Amino acid sequence: METEDGVLVIRRIFVHHRLVAPEDVRNTVEEVHRTYPMHCPLYRTLHRCIEFKISYQLVAAAEAAAPAGT
């Protein structure tokens, strides 16, 4: 957030998806990640006035089930 005339203003939104899925769906995940923004009502409404950074992380199911710190 930034301040403009003493008012907080949102300039950037960072979206990070953490997906638990097998590695063999990576191509599908990449395709969805690439086309997702223009199918998202919030993005379509705001992308001309707010900068969006959208990323994802593909996590193997076994890794996701492991206790934190292992």
mmCIF file as gemmi writes it, N, C-alpha and C atoms, coordinates in Angstrom:
data_model
loop_
_atom_site.group_PDB
_atom_site.id
_atom_site.type_symbol
_atom_site.label_atom_id
_atom_site.label_alt_id
_atom_site.label_comp_id
_atom_site.label_asym_id
_atom_site.label_entity_id
_atom_site.label_seq_id
_atom_site.pdbx_PDB_ins_code
_atom_site.Cartn_x
_atom_site.Cartn_y
_atom_site.Cartn_z
_atom_site.occupancy
_atom_site.B_iso_or_equiv
_atom_site.pdbx_formal_charge
_atom_site.auth_seq_id
_atom_site.auth_asym_id
_atom_site.pdbx_PDB_model_num
ATOM 1 N N . MET Axp A 1 ? 0.837 -1.178 0 1 0 ? 1 A 1
ATOM 2 C CA . MET Axp A 1 ? 0 0 0 1 0 ? 1 A 1
ATOM 3 C C . MET Axp A 1 ? 0.876 1.234 0 1 0 ? 1 A 1
ATOM 4 N N . GLU Axp A 2 ? 0.331 2.249 -0.562 1 0 ? 2 A 1
ATOM 5 C CA . GLU Axp A 2 ? 0.995 3.544 -0.581 1 0 ? 2 A 1
ATOM 6 C C . GLU Axp A 2 ? 0.029 4.588 -0.037 1 0 ? 2 A 1
ATOM 7 N N . THR Axp A 3 ? 0.556 5.742 0.25 1 0 ? 3 A 1
ATOM 8 C CA . THR Axp A 3 ? -0.281 6.832 0.735 1 0 ? 3 A 1
ATOM 9 C C . THR Axp A 3 ? -0.378 7.901 -0.336 1 0 ? 3 A 1
ATOM 10 N N . GLU Axp A 4 ? -1.577 8.369 -0.564 1 0 ? 4 A 1
ATOM 11 C CA . GLU Axp A 4 ? -1.82 9.443 -1.526 1 0 ? 4 A 1
ATOM 12 C C . GLU Axp A 4 ? -2.692 10.486 -0.831 1 0 ? 4 A 1
ATOM 13 N N . ASP Axp A 5 ? -2.162 11.658 -0.618 1 0 ? 5 A 1
ATOM 14 C CA . ASP Axp A 5 ? -2.867 12.719 0.11 1 0 ? 5 A 1
ATOM 15 C C . ASP Axp A 5 ? -3.356 12.241 1.474 1 0 ? 5 A 1
ATOM 16 N N . GLY Axp A 6 ? -2.528 11.433 2.15 1 0 ? 6 A 1
ATOM 17 C CA . GLY Axp A 6 ? -2.861 10.947 3.48 1 0 ? 6 A 1
ATOM 18 C C . GLY Axp A 6 ? -3.836 9.771 3.504 1 0 ? 6 A 1
ATOM 19 N N . VAL Axp A 7 ? -4.157 9.216 2.328 1 0 ? 7 A 1
ATOM 20 C CA . VAL Axp A 7 ? -5.099 8.095 2.245 1 0 ? 7 A 1
ATOM 21 C C . VAL Axp A 7 ? -4.356 6.872 1.727 1 0 ? 7 A 1
ATOM 22 N N . LEU Axp A 8 ? -4.567 5.709 2.376 1 0 ? 8 A 1
ATOM 23 C CA . LEU Axp A 8 ? -3.944 4.486 1.892 1 0 ? 8 A 1
ATOM 24 C C . LEU Axp A 8 ? -4.559 4.088 0.556 1 0 ? 8 A 1
ATOM 25 N N . VAL Axp A 9 ? -3.688 3.747 -0.402 1 0 ? 9 A 1
ATOM 26 C CA . VAL Axp A 9 ? -4.123 3.376 -1.746 1 0 ? 9 A 1
ATOM 27 C C . VAL Axp A 9 ? -3.451 2.053 -2.121 1 0 ? 9 A 1
ATOM 28 N N . ILE Axp A 10 ? -4.239 1.115 -2.631 1 0 ? 10 A 1
ATOM 29 C CA . ILE Axp A 10 ? -3.692 -0.175 -3.071 1 0 ? 10 A 1
ATOM 30 C C . ILE Axp A 10 ? -3.142 0.002 -4.479 1 0 ? 10 A 1
ATOM 31 N N . ARG Axp A 11 ? -1.862 -0.284 -4.657 1 0 ? 11 A 1
ATOM 32 C CA . ARG Axp A 11 ? -1.207 -0.15 -5.961 1 0 ? 11 A 1
ATOM 33 C C . ARG Axp A 11 ? -0.861 -1.506 -6.571 1 0 ? 11 A 1
ATOM 34 N N . ARG Axp A 12 ? -0.627 -2.514 -5.706 1 0 ? 12 A 1
ATOM 35 C CA . ARG Axp A 12 ? -0.212 -3.837 -6.169 1 0 ? 12 A 1
ATOM 36 C C . ARG Axp A 12 ? -0.91 -4.915 -5.356 1 0 ? 12 A 1
ATOM 37 N N . ILE Axp A 13 ? -1.234 -6.012 -6.03 1 0 ? 13 A 1
ATOM 38 C CA . ILE Axp A 13 ? -1.795 -7.192 -5.372 1 0 ? 13 A 1
ATOM 39 C C . ILE Axp A 13 ? -0.947 -8.382 -5.782 1 0 ? 13 A 1
ATOM 40 N N . PHE Axp A 14 ? -0.483 -9.128 -4.788 1 0 ? 14 A 1
ATOM 41 C CA . PHE Axp A 14 ? 0.31 -10.332 -5.038 1 0 ? 14 A 1
ATOM 42 C C . PHE Axp A 14 ? -0.566 -11.546 -4.703 1 0 ? 14 A 1
ATOM 43 N N . VAL Axp A 15 ? -0.731 -12.436 -5.666 1 0 ? 15 A 1
ATOM 44 C CA . VAL Axp A 15 ? -1.525 -13.653 -5.48 1 0 ? 15 A 1
ATOM 45 C C . VAL Axp A 15 ? -0.592 -14.837 -5.686 1 0 ? 15 A 1
ATOM 46 N N . HIS Axp A 16 ? -0.545 -15.732 -4.704 1 0 ? 16 A 1
ATOM 47 C CA . HIS Axp A 16 ? 0.284 -16.93 -4.835 1 0 ? 16 A 1
ATOM 48 C C . HIS Axp A 16 ? -0.584 -18.141 -4.544 1 0 ? 16 A 1
ATOM 49 N N . HIS Axp A 17 ? -0.711 -19.014 -5.529 1 0 ? 17 A 1
ATOM 50 C CA . HIS Axp A 17 ? -1.47 -20.254 -5.355 1 0 ? 17 A 1
ATOM 51 C C . HIS Axp A 17 ? -0.501 -21.369 -4.986 1 0 ? 17 A 1
ATOM 52 N N . ARG Axp A 18 ? -0.847 -22.133 -3.976 1 0 ? 18 A 1
ATOM 53 C CA . ARG Axp A 18 ? -0.065 -23.309 -3.583 1 0 ? 18 A 1
ATOM 54 C C . ARG Axp A 18 ? -0.928 -24.514 -3.903 1 0 ? 18 A 1
ATOM 55 N N . LEU Axp A 19 ? -0.542 -25.258 -4.91 1 0 ? 19 A 1
ATOM 56 C CA . LEU Axp A 19 ? -1.337 -26.372 -5.416 1 0 ? 19 A 1
ATOM 57 C C . LEU Axp A 19 ? -0.718 -27.704 -5.027 1 0 ? 19 A 1
ATOM 58 N N . VAL Axp A 20 ? -1.507 -28.547 -4.405 1 0 ? 20 A 1
ATOM 59 C CA . VAL Axp A 20 ? -1.054 -29.892 -4.066 1 0 ? 20 A 1
ATOM 60 C C . VAL Axp A 20 ? -1.573 -30.808 -5.165 1 0 ? 20 A 1
ATOM 61 N N . ALA Axp A 21 ? -0.648 -31.33 -5.97 1 0 ? 21 A 1
ATOM 62 C CA . ALA Axp A 21 ? -1.02 -32.155 -7.114 1 0 ? 21 A 1
ATOM 63 C C . ALA Axp A 21 ? 0.21 -32.923 -7.586 1 0 ? 21 A 1
ATOM 64 N N . PRO Axp A 22 ? -0.014 -34.004 -8.328 1 0 ? 22 A 1
ATOM 65 C CA . PRO Axp A 22 ? 1.135 -34.75 -8.862 1 0 ? 22 A 1
ATOM 66 C C . PRO Axp A 22 ? 1.837 -33.964 -9.968 1 0 ? 22 A 1
ATOM 67 N N . GLU Axp A 23 ? 3.105 -34.227 -10.125 1 0 ? 23 A 1
ATOM 68 C CA . GLU Axp A 23 ? 3.935 -33.533 -11.117 1 0 ? 23 A 1
ATOM 69 C C . GLU Axp A 23 ? 3.4 -33.692 -12.548 1 0 ? 23 A 1
ATOM 70 N N . ASP Axp A 24 ? 2.729 -34.807 -12.825 1 0 ? 24 A 1
ATOM 71 C CA . ASP Axp A 24 ? 2.279 -35.044 -14.203 1 0 ? 24 A 1
ATOM 72 C C . ASP Axp A 24 ? 1.151 -34.11 -14.66 1 0 ? 24 A 1
ATOM 73 N N . VAL Axp A 25 ? 0.642 -33.269 -13.764 1 0 ? 25 A 1
ATOM 74 C CA . VAL Axp A 25 ? -0.381 -32.293 -14.176 1 0 ? 25 A 1
ATOM 75 C C . VAL Axp A 25 ? 0.209 -30.893 -14.38 1 0 ? 25 A 1
ATOM 76 N N . ARG Axp A 26 ? 1.537 -30.792 -14.329 1 0 ? 26 A 1
ATOM 77 C CA . ARG Axp A 26 ? 2.176 -29.473 -14.439 1 0 ? 26 A 1
ATOM 78 C C . ARG Axp A 26 ? 1.759 -28.72 -15.712 1 0 ? 26 A 1
ATOM 79 N N . ASN Axp A 27 ? 1.678 -29.387 -16.848 1 0 ? 27 A 1
ATOM 80 C CA . ASN Axp A 27 ? 1.289 -28.702 -18.087 1 0 ? 27 A 1
ATOM 81 C C . ASN Axp A 27 ? -0.106 -28.105 -17.965 1 0 ? 27 A 1
ATOM 82 N N . THR Axp A 28 ? -1.022 -28.842 -17.362 1 0 ? 28 A 1
ATOM 83 C CA . THR Axp A 28 ? -2.378 -28.332 -17.152 1 0 ? 28 A 1
ATOM 84 C C . THR Axp A 28 ? -2.367 -27.147 -16.203 1 0 ? 28 A 1
ATOM 85 N N . VAL Axp A 29 ? -1.598 -27.252 -15.129 1 0 ? 29 A 1
ATOM 86 C CA . VAL Axp A 29 ? -1.491 -26.158 -14.155 1 0 ? 29 A 1
ATOM 87 C C . VAL Axp A 29 ? -0.937 -24.907 -14.833 1 0 ? 29 A 1
ATOM 88 N N . GLU Axp A 30 ? 0.082 -25.052 -15.649 1 0 ? 30 A 1
ATOM 89 C CA . GLU Axp A 30 ? 0.662 -23.901 -16.343 1 0 ? 30 A 1
ATOM 90 C C . GLU Axp A 30 ? -0.338 -23.267 -17.301 1 0 ? 30 A 1
ATOM 91 N N . GLU Axp A 31 ? -1.108 -24.072 -17.995 1 0 ? 31 A 1
ATOM 92 C CA . GLU Axp A 31 ? -2.132 -23.551 -18.91 1 0 ? 31 A 1
ATOM 93 C C . GLU Axp A 31 ? -3.208 -22.782 -18.143 1 0 ? 31 A 1
ATOM 94 N N . VAL Axp A 32 ? -3.674 -23.348 -17.069 1 0 ? 32 A 1
ATOM 95 C CA . VAL Axp A 32 ? -4.693 -22.671 -16.252 1 0 ? 32 A 1
ATOM 96 C C . VAL Axp A 32 ? -4.117 -21.387 -15.66 1 0 ? 32 A 1
ATOM 97 N N . HIS Axp A 33 ? -2.896 -21.45 -15.169 1 0 ? 33 A 1
ATOM 98 C CA . HIS Axp A 33 ? -2.248 -20.262 -14.592 1 0 ? 33 A 1
ATOM 99 C C . HIS Axp A 33 ? -2.137 -19.138 -15.629 1 0 ? 33 A 1
ATOM 100 N N . ARG Axp A 34 ? -1.842 -19.499 -16.866 1 0 ? 34 A 1
ATOM 101 C CA . ARG Axp A 34 ? -1.686 -18.51 -17.931 1 0 ? 34 A 1
ATOM 102 C C . ARG Axp A 34 ? -3.027 -17.881 -18.32 1 0 ? 34 A 1
ATOM 103 N N . THR Axp A 35 ? -4.101 -18.663 -18.325 1 0 ? 35 A 1
ATOM 104 C CA . THR Axp A 35 ? -5.394 -18.141 -18.788 1 0 ? 35 A 1
ATOM 105 C C . THR Axp A 35 ? -6.297 -17.658 -17.658 1 0 ? 35 A 1
ATOM 106 N N . TYR Axp A 36 ? -5.989 -18.032 -16.441 1 0 ? 36 A 1
ATOM 107 C CA . TYR Axp A 36 ? -6.823 -17.7 -15.277 1 0 ? 36 A 1
ATOM 108 C C . TYR Axp A 36 ? -7.148 -16.208 -15.124 1 0 ? 36 A 1
ATOM 109 N N . PRO Axp A 37 ? -6.179 -15.316 -15.197 1 0 ? 37 A 1
ATOM 110 C CA . PRO Axp A 37 ? -6.485 -13.913 -14.9 1 0 ? 37 A 1
ATOM 111 C C . PRO Axp A 37 ? -7.66 -13.335 -15.699 1 0 ? 37 A 1
ATOM 112 N N . MET Axp A 38 ? -7.716 -13.584 -16.972 1 0 ? 38 A 1
ATOM 113 C CA . MET Axp A 38 ? -8.778 -12.986 -17.776 1 0 ? 38 A 1
ATOM 114 C C . MET Axp A 38 ? -10.134 -13.661 -17.549 1 0 ? 38 A 1
ATOM 115 N N . HIS Axp A 39 ? -10.171 -14.741 -16.755 1 0 ? 39 A 1
ATOM 116 C CA . HIS Axp A 39 ? -11.432 -15.387 -16.393 1 0 ? 39 A 1
ATOM 117 C C . HIS Axp A 39 ? -11.834 -15.064 -14.949 1 0 ? 39 A 1
ATOM 118 N N . CYS Axp A 40 ? -11.025 -14.261 -14.289 1 0 ? 40 A 1
ATOM 119 C CA . CYS Axp A 40 ? -11.271 -13.894 -12.895 1 0 ? 40 A 1
ATOM 120 C C . CYS Axp A 40 ? -11.957 -12.522 -12.853 1 0 ? 40 A 1
ATOM 121 N N . PRO Axp A 41 ? -13.17 -12.432 -12.301 1 0 ? 41 A 1
ATOM 122 C CA . PRO Axp A 41 ? -13.878 -11.147 -12.267 1 0 ? 41 A 1
ATOM 123 C C . PRO Axp A 41 ? -13.102 -10.039 -11.559 1 0 ? 41 A 1
ATOM 124 N N . LEU Axp A 42 ? -12.443 -10.362 -10.462 1 0 ? 42 A 1
ATOM 125 C CA . LEU Axp A 42 ? -11.686 -9.343 -9.739 1 0 ? 42 A 1
ATOM 126 C C . LEU Axp A 42 ? -10.54 -8.806 -10.592 1 0 ? 42 A 1
ATOM 127 N N . TYR Axp A 43 ? -9.788 -9.71 -11.203 1 0 ? 43 A 1
ATOM 128 C CA . TYR Axp A 43 ? -8.683 -9.28 -12.071 1 0 ? 43 A 1
ATOM 129 C C . TYR Axp A 43 ? -9.214 -8.427 -13.223 1 0 ? 43 A 1
ATOM 130 N N . ARG Axp A 44 ? -10.263 -8.89 -13.886 1 0 ? 44 A 1
ATOM 131 C CA . ARG Axp A 44 ? -10.805 -8.161 -15.036 1 0 ? 44 A 1
ATOM 132 C C . ARG Axp A 44 ? -11.281 -6.764 -14.645 1 0 ? 44 A 1
ATOM 133 N N . THR Axp A 45 ? -11.77 -6.636 -13.429 1 0 ? 45 A 1
ATOM 134 C CA . THR Axp A 45 ? -12.261 -5.338 -12.954 1 0 ? 45 A 1
ATOM 135 C C . THR Axp A 45 ? -11.118 -4.383 -12.631 1 0 ? 45 A 1
ATOM 136 N N . LEU Axp A 46 ? -10.046 -4.906 -12.051 1 0 ? 46 A 1
ATOM 137 C CA . LEU Axp A 46 ? -9.016 -4.039 -11.482 1 0 ? 46 A 1
ATOM 138 C C . LEU Axp A 46 ? -7.697 -3.97 -12.237 1 0 ? 46 A 1
ATOM 139 N N . HIS Axp A 47 ? -7.431 -4.849 -13.181 1 0 ? 47 A 1
ATOM 140 C CA . HIS Axp A 47 ? -6.076 -4.951 -13.737 1 0 ? 47 A 1
ATOM 141 C C . HIS Axp A 47 ? -5.588 -3.703 -14.466 1 0 ? 47 A 1
ATOM 142 N N . ARG Axp A 48 ? -6.471 -2.834 -14.85 1 0 ? 48 A 1
ATOM 143 C CA . ARG Axp A 48 ? -6.035 -1.603 -15.524 1 0 ? 48 A 1
ATOM 144 C C . ARG Axp A 48 ? -5.567 -0.516 -14.554 1 0 ? 48 A 1
ATOM 145 N N . CYS Axp A 49 ? -5.94 -0.676 -13.272 1 0 ? 49 A 1
ATOM 146 C CA . CYS Axp A 49 ? -5.56 0.363 -12.312 1 0 ? 49 A 1
ATOM 147 C C . CYS Axp A 49 ? -4.681 -0.157 -11.17 1 0 ? 49 A 1
ATOM 148 N N . ILE Axp A 50 ? -4.569 -1.48 -11.032 1 0 ? 50 A 1
ATOM 149 C CA . ILE Axp A 50 ? -3.743 -2.067 -9.974 1 0 ? 50 A 1
ATOM 150 C C . ILE Axp A 50 ? -2.842 -3.12 -10.604 1 0 ? 50 A 1
ATOM 151 N N . GLU Axp A 51 ? -1.577 -3.102 -10.229 1 0 ? 51 A 1
ATOM 152 C CA . GLU Axp A 51 ? -0.629 -4.1 -10.73 1 0 ? 51 A 1
ATOM 153 C C . GLU Axp A 51 ? -0.843 -5.424 -10.011 1 0 ? 51 A 1
ATOM 154 N N . PHE Axp A 52 ? -0.968 -6.499 -10.763 1 0 ? 52 A 1
ATOM 155 C CA . PHE Axp A 52 ? -1.123 -7.839 -10.204 1 0 ? 52 A 1
ATOM 156 C C . PHE Axp A 52 ? 0.131 -8.655 -10.477 1 0 ? 52 A 1
ATOM 157 N N . LYS Axp A 53 ? 0.566 -9.413 -9.489 1 0 ? 53 A 1
ATOM 158 C CA . LYS Axp A 53 ? 1.625 -10.409 -9.631 1 0 ? 53 A 1
ATOM 159 C C . LYS Axp A 53 ? 0.996 -11.729 -9.214 1 0 ? 53 A 1
ATOM 160 N N . ILE Axp A 54 ? 0.877 -12.665 -10.158 1 0 ? 54 A 1
ATOM 161 C CA . ILE Axp A 54 ? 0.223 -13.941 -9.879 1 0 ? 54 A 1
ATOM 162 C C . ILE Axp A 54 ? 1.229 -15.06 -10.103 1 0 ? 54 A 1
ATOM 163 N N . SER Axp A 55 ? 1.396 -15.899 -9.093 1 0 ? 55 A 1
ATOM 164 C CA . SER Axp A 55 ? 2.35 -16.997 -9.19 1 0 ? 55 A 1
ATOM 165 C C . SER Axp A 55 ? 1.721 -18.254 -8.611 1 0 ? 55 A 1
ATOM 166 N N . TYR Axp A 56 ? 2.404 -19.37 -8.819 1 0 ? 56 A 1
ATOM 167 C CA . TYR Axp A 56 ? 1.939 -20.616 -8.227 1 0 ? 56 A 1
ATOM 168 C C . TYR Axp A 56 ? 3.131 -21.47 -7.83 1 0 ? 56 A 1
ATOM 169 N N . GLN Axp A 57 ? 2.842 -22.412 -6.954 1 0 ? 57 A 1
ATOM 170 C CA . GLN Axp A 57 ? 3.822 -23.395 -6.505 1 0 ? 57 A 1
ATOM 171 C C . GLN Axp A 57 ? 3.133 -24.747 -6.563 1 0 ? 57 A 1
ATOM 172 N N . LEU Axp A 58 ? 3.692 -25.676 -7.293 1 0 ? 58 A 1
ATOM 173 C CA . LEU Axp A 58 ? 3.153 -27.027 -7.373 1 0 ? 58 A 1
ATOM 174 C C . LEU Axp A 58 ? 3.868 -27.881 -6.334 1 0 ? 58 A 1
ATOM 175 N N . VAL Axp A 59 ? 3.099 -28.454 -5.412 1 0 ? 59 A 1
ATOM 176 C CA . VAL Axp A 59 ? 3.653 -29.226 -4.303 1 0 ? 59 A 1
ATOM 177 C C . VAL Axp A 59 ? 3.165 -30.664 -4.422 1 0 ? 59 A 1
ATOM 178 N N . ALA Axp A 60 ? 4.076 -31.608 -4.312 1 0 ? 60 A 1
ATOM 179 C CA . ALA Axp A 60 ? 3.707 -33.022 -4.333 1 0 ? 60 A 1
ATOM 180 C C . ALA Axp A 60 ? 2.879 -33.356 -3.095 1 0 ? 60 A 1
ATOM 181 N N . ALA Axp A 61 ? 1.922 -34.262 -3.242 1 0 ? 61 A 1
ATOM 182 C CA . ALA Axp A 61 ? 1.038 -34.626 -2.131 1 0 ? 61 A 1
ATOM 183 C C . ALA Axp A 61 ? 1.832 -35.12 -0.923 1 0 ? 61 A 1
ATOM 184 N N . ALA Axp A 62 ? 2.873 -35.921 -1.152 1 0 ? 62 A 1
ATOM 185 C CA . ALA Axp A 62 ? 3.689 -36.433 -0.046 1 0 ? 62 A 1
ATOM 186 C C . ALA Axp A 62 ? 4.379 -35.301 0.695 1 0 ? 62 A 1
ATOM 187 N N . GLU Axp A 63 ? 4.853 -34.32 -0.045 1 0 ? 63 A 1
ATOM 188 C CA . GLU Axp A 63 ? 5.516 -33.157 0.574 1 0 ? 63 A 1
ATOM 189 C C . GLU Axp A 63 ? 4.524 -32.33 1.38 1 0 ? 63 A 1
ATOM 190 N N . ALA Axp A 64 ? 3.311 -32.183 0.881 1 0 ? 64 A 1
ATOM 191 C CA . ALA Axp A 64 ? 2.289 -31.393 1.564 1 0 ? 64 A 1
ATOM 192 C C . ALA Axp A 64 ? 1.846 -32.062 2.863 1 0 ? 64 A 1
ATOM 193 N N . ALA Axp A 65 ? 1.873 -33.409 2.893 1 0 ? 65 A 1
ATOM 194 C CA . ALA Axp A 65 ? 1.429 -34.149 4.08 1 0 ? 65 A 1
ATOM 195 C C . ALA Axp A 65 ? 2.51 -34.231 5.155 1 0 ? 65 A 1
ATOM 196 N N . ALA Axp A 66 ? 3.759 -33.934 4.808 1 0 ? 66 A 1
ATOM 197 C CA . ALA Axp A 66 ? 4.862 -34.013 5.769 1 0 ? 66 A 1
ATOM 198 C C . ALA Axp A 66 ? 4.714 -32.905 6.82 1 0 ? 66 A 1
ATOM 199 N N . PRO Axp A 67 ? 5.014 -33.2 8.061 1 0 ? 67 A 1
ATOM 200 C CA . PRO Axp A 67 ? 4.957 -32.165 9.105 1 0 ? 67 A 1
ATOM 201 C C . PRO Axp A 67 ? 5.93 -31.024 8.777 1 0 ? 67 A 1
ATOM 202 N N . ALA Axp A 68 ? 5.574 -29.84 9.191 1 0 ? 68 A 1
ATOM 203 C CA . ALA Axp A 68 ? 6.425 -28.662 8.954 1 0 ? 68 A 1
ATOM 204 C C . ALA Axp A 68 ? 7.796 -28.88 9.564 1 0 ? 68 A 1
ATOM 205 N N . GLY Axp A 69 ? 8.829 -28.432 8.842 1 0 ? 69 A 1
ATOM 206 C CA . GLY Axp A 69 ? 10.189 -28.511 9.346 1 0 ? 69 A 1
ATOM 207 C C . GLY Axp A 69 ? 10.891 -29.827 9.053 1 0 ? 69 A 1
ATOM 208 N N . THR Axp A 70 ? 10.255 -30.707 8.262 1 0 ? 70 A 1
ATOM 209 C CA . THR Axp A 70 ? 10.932 -31.982 7.942 1 0 ? 70 A 1
ATOM 210 C C . THR Axp A 70 ? 11.45 -31.969 6.54 1 0 ? 70 A 1
